[in-house]
Amino acid sequence: MEYLIKSKNEMIEFAENMAKQTKKGNIILLNGDLGAGKTTFTQFVFHALGVKEVVNSPTFAILKSYQGKFKL
């Protein structure tokens, strides 16, 4: 599935919807060129999940774990 996001507000809304659908143990893969918005999207999703830590770029890490509120 492909989505075209045209604004920051659209990305926040999409990220919040993604967070609502995310369950503990889910794996989300992001693919895109540098500057495509992967980090921004990740920050918005994790913020919606209640993550309080600084969320860094997912591109340069093998594994990053964050604590948040997930549906079981």
Secondary structure by P-SEA (a helix, b strand, c coil): cbbbbccaaaaaaaaaaaaaaccccbbbbbbbcccccaaaaaaaaaaaacccccccccccccbbbbbccccc
